[in-house]
Amino acid sequence: LTMHSLQIQPRPRGHPTWPSPANQRGRSSMFCSTLCGVLRFDANMFLSGSFQKYKEPEKSVRVEEIDGVKLVKNLAVKMEEMFRRKAEATRRLVEAAEEAHHQHEDNPDLQYEYFNAVLINEVDEEGNNVELGGEFLLEPNDHFNNLSVNLSLSVVQVPTNMYNKDPDIVNGVYWSEALNKVFVDNFERDPTLIWQYFGSAKGFFRQYPGVKWHPDEHGVIGFDCRNRKWYIQAATSPKDVVILVDVSGSMKGLRLTIARQTVSSILDTLGDDDFFNIIAYNQEIHYVEPCLNGTLVRADRANKDHFREHLDKLFAKGIGLLGEALSEAFTILSDFNQTGRGSVCSQAIMLVTDGATEMYDDVFEKYNWPERKVRIFPYLIGRESAFADNLKWMACANKGYFSQISTLADVQENVMRYLHVMSRPKVIDHEHDTVWTEAYVDSASVSICLCVLHLFMQKNQGILLGVVGTDITLQELMKLIPKHMEGQKRRKPNYSSVDLSEVEWEDKDDTLRNAMVNRRTGTFSMEVKKTVDRGRRVLKMHNDYYYTDIKGTPFSVGVALSRGHGKYFFRGNVSVEAGLRDLEQPDVALADEWTYCNTEEEHEHRHLTQIQAIKLFMTGRRPHLKCDRELIQEVLFDAVVTAPLEAYWTGLALNKSENSDKGVEIAFLGTRTGLSRTNLFVPADQLSNRDFLTAEDKEGVFNADHFPLWYKRAAEQVPGTFVYSIPFSTALENKSVVLASTAIQLLDDRKSPIVAAVGIQMKLEFFQRKFWTACRQCTALDGKCSISCDNEDINCYLIDNNGFILVTEEQSQTGLFFGEVEGAVMNKLLQMGSFKRITLYDYQALCKEYAGSSDSARTLSDVSLQDAASWLLTELVMSRGKTMMVPCDTEYPAFVSERTIKETTGNIDCDGCFRSFVIQQIPSSNLFMVVVDSKCDCSGAPPSLKCDRLKFQKDRKKPESCHPFHPEVRGHGFLCMCVFAFIQLHIM
């Protein structure tokens, strides 16, 4: 590192002074001009001939540009085939379930012992198996996240609030035993399958492979398959719903509590294809969310959670004028349907009340008859039934269903009944729909659930027996992506469902989003800002996007390639023998989550490591292994080219003079093909940061959705630049470290592919000691320096290109944002253009809320620099003490230096006291030295984004089928809507 001199003129009487910016250059030297000793293991030592083959492309390597259109189309074909296999598995389950039910006759006296998921392998006090338990063989299986499973049998889970020997459940469990054979057969045909499920309308849930379920500390398992989003989405058509809640005086106390729970349970039954709003009424109309007056919003999780927060604000008083509330609900549904922005399918009004004094036939005649396009579902709250007849009549006259809810325990089962009514037209239409759900998080992974709806006719009644399906983990999708060609991928962490505009939020006009939603094929380009390192740093790049649809599904797939190095790759040839020899060296590892060979499809291959599979495939001993030959040839080339590093690093380790105080702990390399080499210069148990380059360090290793952070940051810097940083996971620990990395390019221009990145981990104390030692060396021509960092009247800092402090005299400030320590100076640097503030958005953030506060979770739009610094320094951790984390929308800052500005001086007026500073860029690095005059003291609730976001509806591809009514459903009343069943098979 070369640190240029900071020119400062001595102050009379032995005190330092700060000349004007015009006079600061060309004066006597203040500090040393070099810090070469800071990094003894520099780029030259790392390269040192080891990459000669990379530097001779005309001899051994050819550079090719990635064809984005071809890449995305090939990817779509692979995904189409994968989705097709999953759909076929569920169709086989549908056929088996239909036949088994057809052959079965219900027997109310049937006694049948089955494997209950909670009771298996449980024994009583005498050591005997409990009823519905029994001995059930379970063995750990890495394909199922190392859970102990039974690959021969399924288990049955029954919700805690249901009797597990109810005749309906016993009969359903009995005939669905026929699915065990199909479960096993499906898994043998497609070993990449994971969980396969059957969820019954009766409430039980059959799961394969069999696994033991564990209740919570209260002995309860709240899981009910019928409440799951995938079940509801498969069972009903999209719908627009208005929920009317009676908050008149008669609803006080327990009734209002039951009403709130009823509304919350109704929200549970709504999915992303549905739209809703909630209106509370007494003598007036009260929208639960006032900013959504007269409209509907999508029933995604964020919106539903937002409305739930408002339910506790409902209070009962006054009289209830139901007629006006009904009129308002009909008007909203009509107006919103005409805009074409809703479901454009089924419509319903949910009425939660303790009674109706009249039938309001005039309202129905005006708005709903004779078509009866809007169904009415009244929920009578309380034990009294004086006004029940009027509510029953409303349901019958408007193709709905009446339910009475007397206790909190009755809520869930009664709310679910409306789904039976809404599903019947779909059942009678014999629509064997394949329903693809949104992405969601299960207990083990982020998954996409595929559900296939099974329809069954009996006695001229449409009976939905259930839903079958399979989950497709995002990890399986990621395996199809050619990671060595794609560069960086963007995936939002910790999400269930994320709109594309919330990830690629720079697409202000939704050009990319709408094209992909409408399943078009095309290209798009834009400047993007990518957050890394837990949102504290930002990378700026220009991406080219290529997208197309996946046939047979509602999905589209897109690929983003960074211009420059991201659009180019290289090919090199080495012998298989040499490549395999170097690949098996002890310092070599391959990316754990990358697929060089598919070892999942065949059971006999699952025990193989990727390196073992590559060796068997390339030597011809397992020719039927499905391997990516192109990727393997490139990784073998990397193994040969980087092989000299092992001997080179070993030599450095043996030469104690090169690292006498063991300041450098690890040297590492990673290539674009996912190959990495690591050398420890200290014993593993003496490492300051033992998590680095391990699975615990998610951002520091190659994984399914991104390259290591040190690789990405190096790749986006100017060629030849070293990138230094303090990992945030260790910044506040006693044994902190500094990482330094640089990218290796094949050619000396920006269009060259990045072939590898190399770096080291060193002790922070070692790095800082080298810095201070160098700063104390005087390089003035006369050998005299009147000022140094030892002077009490100045503060010296070493900061990185994102404004975080690596070196400072105050150890407690290490790792902090410079703006928090020197806010006035940072503001001045922003005004002068040395640093830029970049605004980032997170629509699924978590904010800290303090107990007893209703508004402590706030956004960061228009916050001060000090507030921004505080945000950057605050970990988003789960509830601890008197705080809790709540969902919120945030607008927050990130900071990045201007590369073209090498040196800047400035003065700050602090109430008549002028504070001066100098900042200089350290060549060939991302670091800046800042020297600040310390004599002057310059130290001296934004609106929520939620409402605007709720109002703004993004375009969404609607389901292709809609089944709001069927002419065969002639009955439309309480007595006519009493026999229904659901079957749902959910495969994870």
Secondary structure, 3 states (H helix, E strand, C coil): CECCCCECCECHHHCECCCCHHHHCCCCECCCCECHHHCCCCHHHHHCCCCCCCCCHHHHEEEEECCHHHHHHHHHHHHHHHHHHHHHHHHHHHHHHHHHHHHCCCCCCCCCCCCECCCCCCECCCCCECCCCCCCCCEEEHHHCCEEEECCCCEEECCCCCCCCCHHHHHHHHHHCCHHHHHHHHHHHCCCCCCEEEEECCCCEEEECECCCCCCCCCCCCCCHHHCHHHHHHHCCCEEEEEEEECCHHHCCHHHHHHHHHHHHHHHCCCCCCEEEEEEECCCEEECCHHHCCCCEECCHHHHHHHHHHHCCCCCCCCCCHHHHHHHHHHHHHHHHHHCCCCCCEEEEEEEECCCCCCCHHHHHHHCCCCCCEEEEEEEECCCCCCHHHHHHHHHHCCCCCEEECCHHHHHHHHHHHHHHHHHHHHHCCCCCEEEEEEEECCCCEEEEEEEEEEEEECCEEEEEEEEEEEEEHHHHHCCCCHHHHCCCCCCCCCCCCCHHHCCCCCCCCHHHHHHHCCCCEEEEEEEEEEECCCCEEEEEEEEEEEEECCCCCCEEEEEEECCHHHEEEEECCCHHHHHHHHCCCCEEECCCCCCEECCCCHHHCCCCHHHHHHHHHCCCCCCCEECHHHHHHHHHHHHHHCHHHHHHHHHHHCHHHHCCCCEEEEEEEECCCEEEEEECCCHHHCCCCCCCCCCCHHHCCCCCCCCHHHHHHHCCCCCCEEEECCCCCCCCCCCEEEEEEEEECCCCCCCCEEEEEEEEEEHHHHHHHHHHHHCCCCCCCCCCCCCCCCCCEEEEEEECCCEEEEECCHHHCCCEHHHHCHHHHHHHHHHCCEEEEEEEEEEEEEEEECCCCCCCCCCCCCCHHHHHHHHHCCCCCCECCEEEEEEEEEEEEEEECCCCCEEEEEEEECCEEEEEEEEECCCECEEEEEEECCCCCCCCCCCCHHHHHHCCCCCCCCCCCCCCCCCCCCCCCCCCCCCCCEECCCC
